[in-house]
Amino acid sequence: MLLPAEKDLRTALARFAQVRIEHDVRPTGTTSLALEDVTRALCAMTGTTTVEEALSEADALLDRCRTERLDAAKGTATLAA
């Protein structure tokens, strides 16, 4: 599976949160469709089939990105010393 870029994943999560809030506050056919679309996109990005799995996998992917970024920074600091 290709991993999504961190920026794209964060954008999808923010969009999901925004649409979910809009739908919870004032549910309409439009917000329902938007929620389905953003959920489908998030599931596709994370290789999952449910929103619960997608959110969990997104958290894991973001943790991985953070760890890789920290490891890279440590490597750069070691080279500079």
Residue pairs with C-beta under 8 A, 6 or more apart in sequence:
1 47
3 61
4 12
4 45
4 46
4 61
6 61
6 62
6 65
8 45
9 45
9 46
9 58
9 61
9 62
9 65
10 62
12 38
12 41
12 42
12 45
12 58
13 42
13 55
13 58
15 38
16 38
16 39
16 42
16 51
16 55
19 31
19 34
19 35
19 38
20 35
22 31
22 34
23 31
23 32
23 34
23 35
39 51
39 54
42 51
42 54
42 55
42 58
43 49
43 50
43 51
43 53
43 54
45 54
45 58
46 53
46 54
46 57
46 58
46 61
47 57
48 54
48 56
48 57
